[in-house]
Amino acid sequence: MHRNQMEAQKLQSPTWDQGRCQVSVLIPTRNEARNLPRCLDALQGWAREVIIVDSQSTDGTLAIAEAYNVPVVQFDYQGGWPKKRQWMLDQDVLRHDWTLLLDADELRREDLISIQQQGP
C-alpha cells in the first residue's frame, strides 16, 4: 500500500464532528500559512470533516493545521494524473456523501448556510 494511502486511512478530526453540515471539506495546500487560518476559521462550526492534502509545505502550514486539529495527508506529485484533489477523492476515506473542494485562499460563502438549513 502506498504511504499516502496508509496516512489517508488514519484520518480523524474529532473536534470537527460538531459541525452543522454533514460535508467533508478538502483543502489542497502548499505553503499556505498566510491564507489557511482565515479559511479554517470560516469552516469551524459548519463542516463536520476537514482534511488538508499538502505538498511538502515549508512555511508553517502544517503547524496551523495541527493547531486547528485538522488532519494532513502528504501528497507527492509525480507528474501526470491524478493530481492532489482527485487523488484524495480516489482514496475513499471521506466520511460524508458531500465534498466541498476549497483552496486555502477561499472562504465558505454565507449562502451555503442557508442551503444547509433548507436541506433534506
Biopython code that builds the backbone (N, CA, C, O; Angstrom):
import numpy as np
from Bio.PDB.StructureBuilder import StructureBuilder

atoms = [
    (1, "MET", "N", (0.851, -1.180, 0.000)),
    (1, "MET", "CA", (0.000, 0.000, 0.000)),
    (1, "MET", "C", (0.892, 1.236, 0.000)),
    (1, "MET", "O", (1.893, 1.266, 0.715)),
    (2, "HIS", "N", (0.560, 2.231, -0.766)),
    (2, "HIS", "CA", (1.295, 3.481, -0.866)),
    (2, "HIS", "C", (1.258, 4.210, 0.466)),
    (2, "HIS", "O", (0.232, 4.191, 1.147)),
    (3, "ARG", "N", (2.351, 4.851, 0.853)),
    (3, "ARG", "CA", (2.432, 5.554, 2.132)),
    (3, "ARG", "C", (1.301, 6.565, 2.295)),
    (3, "ARG", "O", (0.724, 6.680, 3.376)),
    (4, "ASN", "N", (0.988, 7.282, 1.252)),
    (4, "ASN", "CA", (-0.095, 8.263, 1.327)),
    (4, "ASN", "C", (-1.442, 7.589, 1.575)),
    (4, "ASN", "O", (-2.290, 8.150, 2.269)),
    (5, "GLN", "N", (-1.651, 6.400, 1.021)),
    (5, "GLN", "CA", (-2.900, 5.679, 1.253)),
    (5, "GLN", "C", (-3.016, 5.266, 2.713)),
    (5, "GLN", "O", (-4.100, 5.337, 3.292)),
    (6, "MET", "N", (-1.918, 4.838, 3.311)),
    (6, "MET", "CA", (-1.946, 4.459, 4.717)),
    (6, "MET", "C", (-2.279, 5.668, 5.579)),
    (6, "MET", "O", (-3.063, 5.555, 6.522)),
    (7, "GLU", "N", (-1.695, 6.828, 5.270)),
    (7, "GLU", "CA", (-1.999, 8.042, 6.015)),
    (7, "GLU", "C", (-3.473, 8.396, 5.867)),
    (7, "GLU", "O", (-4.119, 8.768, 6.846)),
    (8, "ALA", "N", (-3.998, 8.288, 4.686)),
    (8, "ALA", "CA", (-5.386, 8.659, 4.434)),
    (8, "ALA", "C", (-6.347, 7.784, 5.223)),
    (8, "ALA", "O", (-7.405, 8.255, 5.643)),
    (9, "GLN", "N", (-6.000, 6.527, 5.430)),
    (9, "GLN", "CA", (-6.880, 5.627, 6.161)),
    (9, "GLN", "C", (-6.978, 5.987, 7.636)),
    (9, "GLN", "O", (-7.943, 5.593, 8.291)),
    (10, "LYS", "N", (-6.016, 6.718, 8.180)),
    (10, "LYS", "CA", (-5.990, 7.030, 9.597)),
    (10, "LYS", "C", (-6.640, 8.377, 9.924)),
    (10, "LYS", "O", (-6.555, 8.826, 11.067)),
    (11, "LEU", "N", (-7.269, 9.016, 8.983)),
    (11, "LEU", "CA", (-7.789, 10.364, 9.202)),
    (11, "LEU", "C", (-8.899, 10.387, 10.239)),
    (11, "LEU", "O", (-9.844, 9.600, 10.181)),
    (12, "GLN", "N", (-8.770, 11.286, 11.169)),
    (12, "GLN", "CA", (-9.798, 11.521, 12.165)),
    (12, "GLN", "C", (-9.670, 12.976, 12.579)),
    (12, "GLN", "O", (-8.557, 13.464, 12.775)),
    (13, "SER", "N", (-10.751, 13.655, 12.710)),
    (13, "SER", "CA", (-10.718, 15.023, 13.200)),
    (13, "SER", "C", (-11.874, 15.234, 14.167)),
    (13, "SER", "O", (-12.873, 15.854, 13.803)),
    (14, "PRO", "N", (-11.757, 14.726, 15.403)),
    (14, "PRO", "CA", (-12.884, 14.722, 16.329)),
    (14, "PRO", "C", (-13.429, 16.099, 16.668)),
    (14, "PRO", "O", (-14.631, 16.231, 16.896)),
    (15, "THR", "N", (-12.592, 17.129, 16.709)),
    (15, "THR", "CA", (-13.120, 18.444, 17.078)),
    (15, "THR", "C", (-14.024, 19.016, 15.997)),
    (15, "THR", "O", (-14.806, 19.927, 16.266)),
    (16, "TRP", "N", (-13.932, 18.505, 14.804)),
    (16, "TRP", "CA", (-14.770, 18.993, 13.711)),
    (16, "TRP", "C", (-16.106, 18.259, 13.648)),
    (16, "TRP", "O", (-16.977, 18.658, 12.875)),
    (17, "ASP", "N", (-16.296, 17.207, 14.430)),
    (17, "ASP", "CA", (-17.530, 16.423, 14.394)),
    (17, "ASP", "C", (-18.756, 17.221, 14.830)),
    (17, "ASP", "O", (-19.887, 16.788, 14.611)),
    (18, "GLN", "N", (-18.543, 18.362, 15.436)),
    (18, "GLN", "CA", (-19.659, 19.168, 15.931)),
    (18, "GLN", "C", (-20.236, 20.097, 14.863)),
    (18, "GLN", "O", (-21.180, 20.835, 15.144)),
    (19, "GLY", "N", (-19.700, 20.078, 13.666)),
    (19, "GLY", "CA", (-20.197, 20.944, 12.593)),
    (19, "GLY", "C", (-21.652, 20.659, 12.265)),
    (19, "GLY", "O", (-22.130, 19.536, 12.428)),
    (20, "ARG", "N", (-22.347, 21.679, 11.805)),
    (20, "ARG", "CA", (-23.771, 21.557, 11.488)),
    (20, "ARG", "C", (-24.021, 20.817, 10.187)),
    (20, "ARG", "O", (-25.064, 20.184, 10.018)),
    (21, "CYS", "N", (-23.083, 20.891, 9.280)),
    (21, "CYS", "CA", (-23.303, 20.373, 7.930)),
    (21, "CYS", "C", (-22.514, 19.083, 7.714)),
    (21, "CYS", "O", (-21.302, 19.044, 7.927)),
    (22, "GLN", "N", (-23.202, 18.044, 7.296)),
    (22, "GLN", "CA", (-22.537, 16.768, 7.044)),
    (22, "GLN", "C", (-21.839, 16.812, 5.697)),
    (22, "GLN", "O", (-22.315, 16.266, 4.702)),
    (23, "VAL", "N", (-20.703, 17.475, 5.700)),
    (23, "VAL", "CA", (-19.920, 17.648, 4.483)),
    (23, "VAL", "C", (-18.449, 17.466, 4.832)),
    (23, "VAL", "O", (-18.008, 17.833, 5.922)),
    (24, "SER", "N", (-17.704, 16.902, 3.906)),
    (24, "SER", "CA", (-16.252, 16.807, 4.026)),
    (24, "SER", "C", (-15.657, 17.940, 3.206)),
    (24, "SER", "O", (-16.032, 18.139, 2.050)),
    (25, "VAL", "N", (-14.730, 18.681, 3.800)),
    (25, "VAL", "CA", (-14.059, 19.764, 3.098)),
    (25, "VAL", "C", (-12.626, 19.341, 2.845)),
    (25, "VAL", "O", (-11.906, 18.958, 3.767)),
    (26, "LEU", "N", (-12.230, 19.413, 1.615)),
    (26, "LEU", "CA", (-10.900, 19.021, 1.183)),
    (26, "LEU", "C", (-10.144, 20.278, 0.763)),
    (26, "LEU", "O", (-10.577, 21.004, -0.133)),
    (27, "ILE", "N", (-9.007, 20.529, 1.419)),
    (27, "ILE", "CA", (-8.223, 21.738, 1.139)),
    (27, "ILE", "C", (-6.823, 21.327, 0.679)),
    (27, "ILE", "O", (-6.028, 20.853, 1.491)),
    (28, "PRO", "N", (-6.510, 21.497, -0.601)),
    (28, "PRO", "CA", (-5.155, 21.233, -1.069)),
    (28, "PRO", "C", (-4.247, 22.406, -0.699)),
    (28, "PRO", "O", (-4.635, 23.566, -0.845)),
    (29, "THR", "N", (-3.044, 22.103, -0.223)),
    (29, "THR", "CA", (-2.140, 23.182, 0.185)),
    (29, "THR", "C", (-0.718, 22.941, -0.276)),
    (29, "THR", "O", (-0.299, 21.812, -0.533)),
    (30, "ARG", "N", (-0.002, 24.024, -0.370)),
    (30, "ARG", "CA", (1.456, 24.087, -0.473)),
    (30, "ARG", "C", (1.833, 25.503, -0.068)),
    (30, "ARG", "O", (1.573, 26.467, -0.788)),
    (31, "ASN", "N", (2.451, 25.604, 1.097)),
    (31, "ASN", "CA", (2.893, 26.896, 1.628)),
    (31, "ASN", "C", (1.742, 27.909, 1.690)),
    (31, "ASN", "O", (1.806, 28.985, 1.094)),
    (32, "GLU", "N", (0.701, 27.538, 2.419)),
    (32, "GLU", "CA", (-0.499, 28.370, 2.546)),
    (32, "GLU", "C", (-0.680, 28.931, 3.962)),
    (32, "GLU", "O", (-1.805, 29.230, 4.363)),
    (33, "ALA", "N", (0.404, 29.075, 4.717)),
    (33, "ALA", "CA", (0.302, 29.567, 6.097)),
    (33, "ALA", "C", (-0.368, 30.939, 6.165)),
    (33, "ALA", "O", (-1.059, 31.245, 7.137)),
    (34, "ARG", "N", (-0.173, 31.738, 5.169)),
    (34, "ARG", "CA", (-0.763, 33.083, 5.151)),
    (34, "ARG", "C", (-2.287, 33.040, 5.035)),
    (34, "ARG", "O", (-2.973, 33.872, 5.628)),
    (35, "ASN", "N", (-2.822, 32.084, 4.282)),
    (35, "ASN", "CA", (-4.256, 32.031, 3.996)),
    (35, "ASN", "C", (-5.045, 31.042, 4.847)),
    (35, "ASN", "O", (-6.241, 31.233, 5.071)),
    (36, "LEU", "N", (-4.393, 29.999, 5.317)),
    (36, "LEU", "CA", (-5.097, 28.880, 5.931)),
    (36, "LEU", "C", (-5.915, 29.233, 7.185)),
    (36, "LEU", "O", (-7.037, 28.742, 7.312)),
    (37, "PRO", "N", (-5.416, 30.051, 8.108)),
    (37, "PRO", "CA", (-6.226, 30.337, 9.303)),
    (37, "PRO", "C", (-7.588, 30.951, 8.974)),
    (37, "PRO", "O", (-8.597, 30.568, 9.566)),
    (38, "ARG", "N", (-7.623, 31.868, 8.066)),
    (38, "ARG", "CA", (-8.892, 32.510, 7.679)),
    (38, "ARG", "C", (-9.853, 31.490, 7.062)),
    (38, "ARG", "O", (-11.053, 31.510, 7.337)),
    (39, "CYS", "N", (-9.324, 30.616, 6.239)),
    (39, "CYS", "CA", (-10.131, 29.574, 5.607)),
    (39, "CYS", "C", (-10.717, 28.639, 6.661)),
    (39, "CYS", "O", (-11.912, 28.345, 6.637)),
    (40, "LEU", "N", (-9.876, 28.173, 7.585)),
    (40, "LEU", "CA", (-10.330, 27.245, 8.617)),
    (40, "LEU", "C", (-11.293, 27.907, 9.598)),
    (40, "LEU", "O", (-12.244, 27.273, 10.056)),
    (41, "ASP", "N", (-11.054, 29.172, 9.923)),
    (41, "ASP", "CA", (-11.982, 29.898, 10.805)),
    (41, "ASP", "C", (-13.390, 29.915, 10.212)),
    (41, "ASP", "O", (-14.377, 29.770, 10.933)),
    (42, "ALA", "N", (-13.471, 30.092, 8.909)),
    (42, "ALA", "CA", (-14.780, 30.161, 8.237)),
    (42, "ALA", "C", (-15.491, 28.805, 8.228)),
    (42, "ALA", "O", (-16.703, 28.746, 8.019)),
    (43, "LEU", "N", (-14.757, 27.731, 8.449)),
    (43, "LEU", "CA", (-15.352, 26.392, 8.417)),
    (43, "LEU", "C", (-15.744, 25.874, 9.797)),
    (43, "LEU", "O", (-16.562, 24.961, 9.906)),
    (44, "GLN", "N", (-15.168, 26.450, 10.852)),
    (44, "GLN", "CA", (-15.452, 25.951, 12.199)),
    (44, "GLN", "C", (-16.929, 26.099, 12.535)),
    (44, "GLN", "O", (-17.540, 27.139, 12.291)),
    (45, "GLY", "N", (-17.482, 25.038, 13.097)),
    (45, "GLY", "CA", (-18.893, 25.029, 13.455)),
    (45, "GLY", "C", (-19.813, 24.738, 12.280)),
    (45, "GLY", "O", (-21.027, 24.633, 12.458)),
    (46, "TRP", "N", (-19.260, 24.606, 11.094)),
    (46, "TRP", "CA", (-20.072, 24.356, 9.910)),
    (46, "TRP", "C", (-19.805, 22.982, 9.333)),
    (46, "TRP", "O", (-20.731, 22.185, 9.182)),
    (47, "ALA", "N", (-18.555, 22.688, 9.008)),
    (47, "ALA", "CA", (-18.206, 21.405, 8.385)),
    (47, "ALA", "C", (-17.943, 20.350, 9.447)),
    (47, "ALA", "O", (-17.389, 20.643, 10.507)),
    (48, "ARG", "N", (-18.340, 19.134, 9.154)),
    (48, "ARG", "CA", (-18.083, 18.030, 10.085)),
    (48, "ARG", "C", (-16.738, 17.365, 9.851)),
    (48, "ARG", "O", (-16.234, 16.662, 10.727)),
    (49, "GLU", "N", (-16.153, 17.577, 8.689)),
    (49, "GLU", "CA", (-14.848, 16.970, 8.410)),
    (49, "GLU", "C", (-14.049, 17.918, 7.529)),
    (49, "GLU", "O", (-14.548, 18.411, 6.517)),
    (50, "VAL", "N", (-12.815, 18.164, 7.920)),
    (50, "VAL", "CA", (-11.901, 18.981, 7.128)),
    (50, "VAL", "C", (-10.590, 18.217, 7.024)),
    (50, "VAL", "O", (-10.053, 17.739, 8.023)),
    (51, "ILE", "N", (-10.089, 18.109, 5.813)),
    (51, "ILE", "CA", (-8.831, 17.407, 5.564)),
    (51, "ILE", "C", (-7.961, 18.274, 4.667)),
    (51, "ILE", "O", (-8.431, 18.840, 3.679)),
    (52, "ILE", "N", (-6.703, 18.367, 5.023)),
    (52, "ILE", "CA", (-5.731, 19.090, 4.204)),
    (52, "ILE", "C", (-4.873, 18.068, 3.464)),
    (52, "ILE", "O", (-4.357, 17.122, 4.059)),
    (53, "VAL", "N", (-4.731, 18.273, 2.172)),
    (53, "VAL", "CA", (-3.827, 17.457, 1.359)),
    (53, "VAL", "C", (-2.689, 18.380, 0.956)),
    (53, "VAL", "O", (-2.866, 19.296, 0.152)),
    (54, "ASP", "N", (-1.530, 18.126, 1.520)),
    (54, "ASP", "CA", (-0.402, 19.042, 1.406)),
    (54, "ASP", "C", (0.677, 18.492, 0.482)),
    (54, "ASP", "O", (0.823, 17.281, 0.318)),
    (55, "SER", "N", (1.420, 19.404, -0.111)),
    (55, "SER", "CA", (2.553, 19.037, -0.968)),
    (55, "SER", "C", (3.843, 19.613, -0.385)),
    (55, "SER", "O", (4.416, 20.558, -0.926)),
    (56, "GLN", "N", (4.281, 19.035, 0.713)),
    (56, "GLN", "CA", (5.561, 19.362, 1.343)),
    (56, "GLN", "C", (5.730, 20.856, 1.652)),
    (56, "GLN", "O", (6.730, 21.463, 1.269)),
    (57, "SER", "N", (4.762, 21.434, 2.338)),
    (57, "SER", "CA", (4.866, 22.837, 2.741)),
    (57, "SER", "C", (6.051, 23.043, 3.672)),
    (57, "SER", "O", (6.412, 22.160, 4.450)),
    (58, "THR", "N", (6.650, 24.229, 3.578)),
    (58, "THR", "CA", (7.810, 24.564, 4.404)),
    (58, "THR", "C", (7.604, 25.861, 5.181)),
    (58, "THR", "O", (8.554, 26.384, 5.764)),
    (59, "ASP", "N", (6.390, 26.384, 5.198)),
    (59, "ASP", "CA", (6.163, 27.729, 5.740)),
    (59, "ASP", "C", (5.324, 27.797, 7.013)),
    (59, "ASP", "O", (4.984, 28.902, 7.435)),
    (60, "GLY", "N", (4.982, 26.714, 7.628)),
    (60, "GLY", "CA", (4.131, 26.760, 8.805)),
    (60, "GLY", "C", (2.719, 26.261, 8.561)),
    (60, "GLY", "O", (1.908, 26.228, 9.486)),
    (61, "THR", "N", (2.417, 25.880, 7.360)),
    (61, "THR", "CA", (1.092, 25.341, 7.041)),
    (61, "THR", "C", (0.747, 24.158, 7.939)),
    (61, "THR", "O", (-0.377, 24.066, 8.433)),
    (62, "LEU", "N", (1.687, 23.263, 8.154)),
    (62, "LEU", "CA", (1.425, 22.064, 8.947)),
    (62, "LEU", "C", (1.174, 22.399, 10.417)),
    (62, "LEU", "O", (0.332, 21.772, 11.061)),
    (63, "ALA", "N", (1.890, 23.373, 10.943)),
    (63, "ALA", "CA", (1.674, 23.794, 12.331)),
    (63, "ALA", "C", (0.285, 24.397, 12.501)),
    (63, "ALA", "O", (-0.362, 24.187, 13.528)),
    (64, "ILE", "N", (-0.167, 25.132, 11.520)),
    (64, "ILE", "CA", (-1.512, 25.719, 11.574)),
    (64, "ILE", "C", (-2.558, 24.612, 11.539)),
    (64, "ILE", "O", (-3.514, 24.638, 12.314)),
    (65, "ALA", "N", (-2.388, 23.655, 10.661)),
    (65, "ALA", "CA", (-3.333, 22.531, 10.593)),
    (65, "ALA", "C", (-3.385, 21.804, 11.934)),
    (65, "ALA", "O", (-4.463, 21.444, 12.406)),
    (66, "GLU", "N", (-2.238, 21.592, 12.540)),
    (66, "GLU", "CA", (-2.194, 20.921, 13.839)),
    (66, "GLU", "C", (-2.911, 21.751, 14.906)),
    (66, "GLU", "O", (-3.641, 21.198, 15.729)),
    (67, "ALA", "N", (-2.714, 23.049, 14.898)),
    (67, "ALA", "CA", (-3.368, 23.924, 15.872)),
    (67, "ALA", "C", (-4.892, 23.869, 15.741)),
    (67, "ALA", "O", (-5.607, 24.006, 16.733)),
    (68, "TYR", "N", (-5.377, 23.673, 14.539)),
    (68, "TYR", "CA", (-6.820, 23.577, 14.286)),
    (68, "TYR", "C", (-7.314, 22.121, 14.373)),
    (68, "TYR", "O", (-8.494, 21.853, 14.151)),
    (69, "ASN", "N", (-6.435, 21.213, 14.688)),
    (69, "ASN", "CA", (-6.765, 19.785, 14.772)),
    (69, "ASN", "C", (-7.318, 19.243, 13.451)),
    (69, "ASN", "O", (-8.276, 18.470, 13.431)),
    (70, "VAL", "N", (-6.703, 19.660, 12.369)),
    (70, "VAL", "CA", (-7.096, 19.211, 11.033)),
    (70, "VAL", "C", (-6.067, 18.196, 10.546)),
    (70, "VAL", "O", (-4.874, 18.498, 10.512)),
    (71, "PRO", "N", (-6.506, 17.009, 10.173)),
    (71, "PRO", "CA", (-5.554, 16.011, 9.670)),
    (71, "PRO", "C", (-4.949, 16.439, 8.332)),
    (71, "PRO", "O", (-5.601, 17.066, 7.498)),
    (72, "VAL", "N", (-3.684, 16.075, 8.166)),
    (72, "VAL", "CA", (-2.945, 16.402, 6.947)),
    (72, "VAL", "C", (-2.444, 15.112, 6.319)),
    (72, "VAL", "O", (-1.875, 14.254, 6.994)),
    (73, "VAL", "N", (-2.660, 14.993, 5.030)),
    (73, "VAL", "CA", (-2.109, 13.891, 4.250)),
    (73, "VAL", "C", (-1.117, 14.513, 3.271)),
    (73, "VAL", "O", (-1.441, 15.470, 2.568)),
    (74, "GLN", "N", (0.093, 13.960, 3.234)),
    (74, "GLN", "CA", (1.094, 14.461, 2.301)),
    (74, "GLN", "C", (0.900, 13.794, 0.941)),
    (74, "GLN", "O", (0.707, 12.582, 0.841)),
    (75, "PHE", "N", (0.956, 14.608, -0.085)),
    (75, "PHE", "CA", (0.811, 14.136, -1.457)),
    (75, "PHE", "C", (2.102, 14.421, -2.203)),
    (75, "PHE", "O", (2.558, 15.564, -2.247)),
    (76, "ASP", "N", (2.685, 13.404, -2.780)),
    (76, "ASP", "CA", (3.903, 13.554, -3.568)),
    (76, "ASP", "C", (3.535, 13.528, -5.040)),
    (76, "ASP", "O", (3.285, 12.462, -5.602)),
    (77, "TYR", "N", (3.500, 14.681, -5.660)),
    (77, "TYR", "CA", (3.124, 14.767, -7.063)),
    (77, "TYR", "C", (4.245, 14.226, -7.935)),
    (77, "TYR", "O", (5.378, 14.704, -7.873)),
    (78, "GLN", "N", (3.924, 13.238, -8.737)),
    (78, "GLN", "CA", (4.895, 12.600, -9.613)),
    (78, "GLN", "C", (4.729, 13.023, -11.070)),
    (78, "GLN", "O", (5.344, 12.438, -11.961)),
    (79, "GLY", "N", (3.915, 14.019, -11.308)),
    (79, "GLY", "CA", (3.608, 14.414, -12.673)),
    (79, "GLY", "C", (2.453, 13.582, -13.203)),
    (79, "GLY", "O", (2.218, 12.472, -12.724)),
    (80, "GLY", "N", (1.753, 14.088, -14.154)),
    (80, "GLY", "CA", (0.637, 13.332, -14.723)),
    (80, "GLY", "C", (-0.588, 13.327, -13.831)),
    (80, "GLY", "O", (-0.842, 14.275, -13.088)),
    (81, "TRP", "N", (-1.333, 12.254, -13.919)),
    (81, "TRP", "CA", (-2.619, 12.131, -13.231)),
    (81, "TRP", "C", (-2.529, 11.014, -12.206)),
    (81, "TRP", "O", (-1.799, 10.062, -12.480)),
    (82, "PRO", "N", (-3.184, 11.024, -11.067)),
    (82, "PRO", "CA", (-4.062, 12.085, -10.590)),
    (82, "PRO", "C", (-3.284, 13.174, -9.869)),
    (82, "PRO", "O", (-2.186, 12.967, -9.354)),
    (83, "LYS", "N", (-3.898, 14.323, -9.858)),
    (83, "LYS", "CA", (-3.345, 15.414, -9.069)),
    (83, "LYS", "C", (-3.959, 15.351, -7.681)),
    (83, "LYS", "O", (-4.757, 14.464, -7.379)),
    (84, "LYS", "N", (-3.580, 16.292, -6.853)),
    (84, "LYS", "CA", (-3.882, 16.254, -5.426)),
    (84, "LYS", "C", (-5.349, 16.031, -5.082)),
    (84, "LYS", "O", (-5.666, 15.112, -4.326)),
    (85, "ARG", "N", (-6.236, 16.836, -5.608)),
    (85, "ARG", "CA", (-7.659, 16.717, -5.267)),
    (85, "ARG", "C", (-8.239, 15.375, -5.706)),
    (85, "ARG", "O", (-8.902, 14.692, -4.926)),
    (86, "GLN", "N", (-7.989, 15.011, -6.935)),
    (86, "GLN", "CA", (-8.524, 13.756, -7.448)),
    (86, "GLN", "C", (-7.954, 12.561, -6.698)),
    (86, "GLN", "O", (-8.667, 11.598, -6.412)),
    (87, "TRP", "N", (-6.663, 12.629, -6.382)),
    (87, "TRP", "CA", (-6.047, 11.540, -5.636)),
    (87, "TRP", "C", (-6.767, 11.328, -4.299)),
    (87, "TRP", "O", (-7.066, 10.194, -3.924)),
    (88, "MET", "N", (-7.044, 12.426, -3.584)),
    (88, "MET", "CA", (-7.700, 12.295, -2.289)),
    (88, "MET", "C", (-9.119, 11.762, -2.434)),
    (88, "MET", "O", (-9.552, 10.937, -1.630)),
    (89, "LEU", "N", (-9.837, 12.214, -3.433)),
    (89, "LEU", "CA", (-11.180, 11.688, -3.668)),
    (89, "LEU", "C", (-11.138, 10.198, -3.984)),
    (89, "LEU", "O", (-12.029, 9.449, -3.582)),
    (90, "ASP", "N", (-10.118, 9.772, -4.695)),
    (90, "ASP", "CA", (-9.977, 8.358, -5.056)),
    (90, "ASP", "C", (-9.667, 7.461, -3.861)),
    (90, "ASP", "O", (-9.865, 6.249, -3.943)),
    (91, "GLN", "N", (-9.189, 8.020, -2.758)),
    (91, "GLN", "CA", (-8.828, 7.219, -1.583)),
    (91, "GLN", "C", (-10.051, 6.673, -0.858)),
    (91, "GLN", "O", (-9.927, 5.729, -0.078)),
    (92, "ASP", "N", (-11.207, 7.234, -1.092)),
    (92, "ASP", "CA", (-12.455, 6.765, -0.493)),
    (92, "ASP", "C", (-12.396, 6.717, 1.040)),
    (92, "ASP", "O", (-12.831, 5.745, 1.657)),
    (93, "VAL", "N", (-11.855, 7.771, 1.638)),
    (93, "VAL", "CA", (-11.789, 7.848, 3.101)),
    (93, "VAL", "C", (-12.645, 8.976, 3.670)),
    (93, "VAL", "O", (-12.770, 9.102, 4.888)),
    (94, "LEU", "N", (-13.225, 9.781, 2.816)),
    (94, "LEU", "CA", (-14.053, 10.883, 3.302)),
    (94, "LEU", "C", (-15.319, 10.319, 3.918)),
    (94, "LEU", "O", (-15.900, 9.370, 3.392)),
    (95, "ARG", "N", (-15.744, 10.894, 5.022)),
    (95, "ARG", "CA", (-16.844, 10.317, 5.795)),
    (95, "ARG", "C", (-18.234, 10.734, 5.337)),
    (95, "ARG", "O", (-19.224, 10.142, 5.766)),
    (96, "HIS", "N", (-18.327, 11.727, 4.485)),
    (96, "HIS", "CA", (-19.643, 12.238, 4.110)),
    (96, "HIS", "C", (-19.875, 12.140, 2.610)),
    (96, "HIS", "O", (-18.930, 12.098, 1.821)),
    (97, "ASP", "N", (-21.146, 12.105, 2.229)),
    (97, "ASP", "CA", (-21.503, 11.981, 0.822)),
    (97, "ASP", "C", (-21.171, 13.236, 0.023)),
    (97, "ASP", "O", (-20.906, 13.158, -1.176)),
    (98, "TRP", "N", (-21.183, 14.384, 0.679)),
    (98, "TRP", "CA", (-20.910, 15.657, 0.018)),
    (98, "TRP", "C", (-19.497, 16.101, 0.341)),
    (98, "TRP", "O", (-19.050, 16.003, 1.484)),
    (99, "THR", "N", (-18.788, 16.595, -0.685)),
    (99, "THR", "CA", (-17.428, 17.098, -0.509)),
    (99, "THR", "C", (-17.339, 18.490, -1.106)),
    (99, "THR", "O", (-17.759, 18.725, -2.239)),
    (100, "LEU", "N", (-16.782, 19.417, -0.320)),
    (100, "LEU", "CA", (-16.519, 20.769, -0.789)),
    (100, "LEU", "C", (-15.020, 20.879, -1.022)),
    (100, "LEU", "O", (-14.236, 20.693, -0.091)),
    (101, "LEU", "N", (-14.613, 21.179, -2.246)),
    (101, "LEU", "CA", (-13.211, 21.396, -2.580)),
    (101, "LEU", "C", (-12.939, 22.883, -2.436)),
    (101, "LEU", "O", (-13.528, 23.705, -3.139)),
    (102, "LEU", "N", (-12.046, 23.219, -1.523)),
    (102, "LEU", "CA", (-11.833, 24.626, -1.176)),
    (102, "LEU", "C", (-10.342, 24.902, -1.138)),
    (102, "LEU", "O", (-9.609, 24.219, -0.422)),
    (103, "ASP", "N", (-9.877, 25.890, -1.891)),
    (103, "ASP", "CA", (-8.483, 26.302, -1.797)),
    (103, "ASP", "C", (-8.300, 27.116, -0.521)),
    (103, "ASP", "O", (-9.256, 27.703, -0.014)),
    (104, "ALA", "N", (-7.086, 27.152, -0.005)),
    (104, "ALA", "CA", (-6.820, 27.833, 1.265)),
    (104, "ALA", "C", (-7.068, 29.333, 1.183)),
    (104, "ALA", "O", (-7.294, 29.976, 2.208)),
    (105, "ASP", "N", (-7.031, 29.895, -0.005)),
    (105, "ASP", "CA", (-7.302, 31.329, -0.130)),
    (105, "ASP", "C", (-8.774, 31.613, -0.437)),
    (105, "ASP", "O", (-9.133, 32.735, -0.794)),
    (106, "GLU", "N", (-9.612, 30.606, -0.297)),
    (106, "GLU", "CA", (-11.050, 30.759, -0.494)),
    (106, "GLU", "C", (-11.762, 30.611, 0.843)),
    (106, "GLU", "O", (-11.244, 29.989, 1.770)),
    (107, "LEU", "N", (-12.952, 31.188, 0.932)),
    (107, "LEU", "CA", (-13.756, 31.101, 2.149)),
    (107, "LEU", "C", (-15.100, 30.479, 1.829)),
    (107, "LEU", "O", (-15.620, 30.612, 0.722)),
    (108, "ARG", "N", (-15.655, 29.793, 2.827)),
    (108, "ARG", "CA", (-17.012, 29.267, 2.693)),
    (108, "ARG", "C", (-17.958, 30.460, 2.627)),
    (108, "ARG", "O", (-17.879, 31.384, 3.436)),
    (109, "ARG", "N", (-18.840, 30.419, 1.660)),
    (109, "ARG", "CA", (-19.786, 31.519, 1.477)),
    (109, "ARG", "C", (-20.937, 31.392, 2.461)),
    (109, "ARG", "O", (-21.364, 30.288, 2.799)),
    (110, "GLU", "N", (-21.425, 32.514, 2.908)),
    (110, "GLU", "CA", (-22.530, 32.533, 3.861)),
    (110, "GLU", "C", (-23.800, 31.911, 3.289)),
    (110, "GLU", "O", (-24.609, 31.366, 4.040)),
    (111, "ASP", "N", (-23.989, 31.984, 1.966)),
    (111, "ASP", "CA", (-25.215, 31.409, 1.410)),
    (111, "ASP", "C", (-25.228, 29.882, 1.505)),
    (111, "ASP", "O", (-26.281, 29.264, 1.343)),
    (112, "LEU", "N", (-24.070, 29.268, 1.767)),
    (112, "LEU", "CA", (-24.074, 27.827, 1.997)),
    (112, "LEU", "C", (-24.790, 27.485, 3.300)),
    (112, "LEU", "O", (-25.331, 26.389, 3.449)),
    (113, "ILE", "N", (-24.791, 28.416, 4.228)),
    (113, "ILE", "CA", (-25.510, 28.187, 5.481)),
    (113, "ILE", "C", (-26.992, 28.020, 5.202)),
    (113, "ILE", "O", (-27.620, 27.105, 5.736)),
    (114, "SER", "N", (-27.564, 28.887, 4.376)),
    (114, "SER", "CA", (-28.996, 28.787, 4.104)),
    (114, "SER", "C", (-29.316, 27.519, 3.314)),
    (114, "SER", "O", (-30.381, 26.932, 3.509)),
    (115, "ILE", "N", (-28.426, 27.090, 2.436)),
    (115, "ILE", "CA", (-28.647, 25.833, 1.711)),
    (115, "ILE", "C", (-28.668, 24.681, 2.701)),
    (115, "ILE", "O", (-29.531, 23.808, 2.621)),
    (116, "GLN", "N", (-27.732, 24.672, 3.627)),
    (116, "GLN", "CA", (-27.652, 23.608, 4.618)),
    (116, "GLN", "C", (-28.904, 23.615, 5.494)),
    (116, "GLN", "O", (-29.430, 22.549, 5.815)),
    (117, "GLN", "N", (-29.386, 24.781, 5.883)),
    (117, "GLN", "CA", (-30.555, 24.868, 6.748)),
    (117, "GLN", "C", (-31.826, 24.410, 6.039)),
    (117, "GLN", "O", (-32.740, 23.895, 6.683)),
    (118, "GLN", "N", (-31.894, 24.592, 4.721)),
    (118, "GLN", "CA", (-33.065, 24.177, 3.957)),
    (118, "GLN", "C", (-32.986, 22.718, 3.546)),
    (118, "GLN", "O", (-33.981, 22.137, 3.114)),
    (119, "GLY", "N", (-31.807, 22.124, 3.679)),
    (119, "GLY", "CA", (-31.524, 20.779, 3.173)),
    (119, "GLY", "C", (-32.566, 19.724, 3.475)),
    (119, "GLY", "O", (-33.605, 20.008, 4.071)),
    (120, "PRO", "N", (-32.276, 18.503, 3.056)),
    (120, "PRO", "CA", (-33.237, 17.404, 3.187)),
    (120, "PRO", "C", (-33.555, 17.044, 4.624)),
    (120, "PRO", "O", (-34.349, 16.136, 4.872)),
]
sb = StructureBuilder()
sb.init_structure("model")
sb.init_model(0)
sb.init_chain("A")
sb.init_seg("    ")
for serial, (resi, resn, name, xyz) in enumerate(atoms, 1):
    if name == "N":
        sb.init_residue(resn, " ", resi, " ")
    sb.init_atom(name, np.array(xyz, "f"), 0.0, 1.0, " ", f" {name:<3s}", serial, name[0])
structure = sb.get_structure()
